[in-house]
Amino acid sequence: MQKQEKQKYTFEQAIQRLDEIVNKLEIGNVPLEETIILFQEGMELINFCNQKLEEVKHKVEVVIKNKNGFTLQPFDVKTENKNQQEEEETEVFNEDEEKNEELF
């Protein structure tokens, strides 16, 4: 797949084409030369899709509530996962405290 061909794909079209390639390769009745060409095209499509996802990732923002109102901050998956894990740990801690209080 050449650069100009890649640019004509939308993200969704690239995913669909990648799915077609995977299906062809899974069937296994593709000649070796065509297999190599399809594999290369698939790798280029994966890179294209990853690039698009990175571009979108930088555009996504999260609305954060603070004492002064609301602010927009870039979405950070690592921070979001950490915050979610801390919330879950706090919930578990609170549940344990309640159980301990019931015992005494």
C-alpha positions as CSV (number, residue, x, y, z in Angstrom):
1,M,0.0,0.0,0.0
2,Q,1.5,3.3,-1.1
3,K,1.3,6.6,0.9
4,Q,-1.4,8.0,-1.4
5,E,-3.5,4.9,-1.1
6,K,-3.1,5.0,2.7
7,Q,-4.4,8.6,2.8
8,K,-7.6,7.7,1.0
9,Y,-8.6,5.4,3.9
10,T,-10.6,6.6,6.9
11,F,-9.8,4.9,10.2
12,E,-12.9,2.7,9.8
13,Q,-12.1,1.8,6.2
14,A,-8.6,0.8,7.2
15,I,-9.9,-1.4,10.0
16,Q,-12.3,-3.0,7.5
17,R,-9.5,-3.6,5.0
18,L,-7.4,-5.1,7.7
19,D,-10.2,-7.4,8.7
20,E,-10.5,-8.5,5.0
21,I,-6.7,-9.2,4.9
22,V,-6.8,-11.2,8.1
23,N,-9.7,-13.3,6.9
24,K,-7.9,-14.1,3.6
25,L,-4.8,-15.1,5.4
26,E,-6.7,-17.2,8.0
27,I,-8.3,-19.2,5.2
28,G,-4.8,-20.2,4.0
29,N,-5.4,-20.7,0.3
30,V,-3.5,-17.6,-0.7
31,P,-0.3,-18.1,-2.8
32,L,2.9,-17.2,-1.0
33,E,3.7,-14.1,-3.0
34,E,0.2,-12.7,-2.4
35,T,0.5,-13.6,1.3
36,I,3.6,-11.5,1.6
37,I,1.9,-8.6,-0.2
38,L,-1.2,-8.8,2.1
39,F,1.0,-9.1,5.2
40,Q,2.9,-5.9,4.2
41,E,-0.3,-4.1,3.5
42,G,-1.7,-5.3,6.8
43,M,1.3,-4.0,8.7
44,E,1.0,-0.6,7.0
45,L,-2.6,-0.4,7.9
46,I,-1.8,-1.3,11.5
47,N,0.7,1.6,11.6
48,F,-1.8,3.9,10.0
49,C,-4.5,3.0,12.5
50,N,-2.1,3.4,15.4
51,Q,-1.1,6.8,14.2
52,K,-4.7,7.9,13.9
53,L,-5.4,6.6,17.4
54,E,-2.4,8.6,18.8
55,E,-3.7,11.7,17.1
56,V,-7.2,11.3,18.6
57,K,-5.7,10.5,22.0
58,H,-4.1,13.9,22.1
59,K,-7.4,15.6,21.3
60,V,-9.4,13.9,24.0
61,E,-9.9,16.0,27.1
62,V,-11.5,15.3,30.4
63,V,-13.8,17.6,32.3
64,I,-12.5,17.8,35.9
65,K,-14.6,19.2,38.7
66,N,-12.8,21.2,41.3
67,K,-13.7,23.7,44.0
68,N,-13.7,26.6,41.4
69,G,-15.9,24.9,38.9
70,F,-14.9,22.8,35.9
71,T,-11.7,22.7,33.9
72,L,-10.6,20.8,30.9
73,Q,-7.5,18.6,31.1
74,P,-5.9,16.2,28.7
75,F,-7.0,12.7,29.2
76,D,-4.2,10.5,30.5
77,V,-4.9,6.8,30.5
78,K,-2.3,6.1,33.1
79,T,-3.6,8.8,35.5
80,E,-7.2,7.7,34.8
81,N,-6.4,4.1,35.6
82,K,-4.5,5.1,38.7
83,N,-7.4,7.2,39.9
84,Q,-9.8,4.4,39.3
85,Q,-7.6,2.0,41.1
86,E,-7.3,4.4,44.1
87,E,-11.1,4.7,44.1
88,E,-11.5,0.9,44.2
89,E,-8.9,0.6,47.0
90,T,-10.7,3.3,49.0
91,E,-14.0,1.4,48.5
92,V,-12.4,-1.8,49.7
93,F,-10.9,0.0,52.7
94,N,-14.2,1.5,53.6
95,E,-15.9,-1.8,53.4
96,D,-13.3,-3.4,55.6
97,E,-13.7,-0.6,58.2
98,E,-17.5,-1.2,58.2
99,K,-16.9,-4.9,58.8
100,N,-14.5,-4.2,61.7
101,E,-17.0,-1.8,63.2
102,E,-19.7,-4.4,63.1
103,L,-17.4,-6.8,65.0
104,F,-16.9,-4.4,67.9
